[in-house]
Structures are given as structure tokens and as C-alpha cells.
């Protein structure tokens, strides 16, 4: 799997370098540099074709759009993963707290109902078990 990414990375690096060189040629364009410009444009087309071939190898990879927003904002996309994990952990802790609260509430409710409705609660406990969860 890693070689698929390595191949794409290599093609992207070559493409970026070609674009950088193309920018230098265009920024200081002289009629005599037309041949070099044409050659760089052809390399750019070939580079895009190579990247397209790599895309077909990676069609099963899904990247969240938010990760691209991080990149557009100049932020490290690994921060997106870190923040997603932190949000999931916080949500997990919140849900665990709710479960614990509901478990305590159920225990207290069964205890209090046992005081008010002892016969009904004895039948309930016989059906559902004697020990309420704590």
C-alpha cells in the first residue's frame, strides 16, 4: 500500500518542481526561451497524465473534505485527525457520563419504588433479577 503513495508522492514532487521551473521561465520570458517553455508545458501535461494514473490506483481512498480545508488554511492535515480523535474522546466521555448517571438513576428509582410499591417491585425483581445494576 505504501508504494502506491510513494509513487504518487514522487509524481507530485516532479510536477511541483516542473511548475516552479515553468513559473521562472514565464516570469522572465524571452522569445528565445519559447522552446524551453514548450518543453516545460509538455512535461506538465505528462506529469498530469502520470498523476491521473496514480489516481486510478488510489480510487479506494477517501479523504474528508475538512482535511483539504485545513490544507487550504495552511494548517497541517494531521491536526484534523488529532482534533477528530479529541472530539471523539470527549463525546465518548460525555456518553459514558450519561450512561453512569442513568445507571445510578435506575438503581435509585428501583430502591425508591421498592419502598412505595414493595409487592410490584418484588415481582419486577423476580422477572429481571434481584440485584439492580449499580
Steps between C-alpha positions, in 0.01 A plus 500: 500500500782740585655468155177633349539815708873519434433486126243780525730706721785465251280613209361792699849615599612489136185686394547773762865542400399524134239766585762693700738495204215594266425801721864612479497475120171690471597772746811584298371404156720567200410395146808280502358301793193391304647153440565450873150624579346254254708219645390584858136517388534154346662373824207649690252311281697178544513563875124542516458174307730323746303639795178382335645148477582513872146618576362183350715295741365697797131504411411319824649773724254753644624827646260721697444841343584661834857374461528696175364807678785465752748488212338803334535689829868410514449263794643151537238241396620277783345757733164407349551137605617604845200730552258232375642254750480757780135576413420127491667450838310794652171369358583151631560640849176698481299192398670291770399763754140485380501119520640511854239757601217295352629185673506680836155645431362153421647360821358786706162474326478126568594560863242774547229310312574200723411714801175628348390188304666205674283227343531629146873547536536147639337371180720729289812373676386142452469557127809718448727374777546595863802726469446825315811623322704747704 
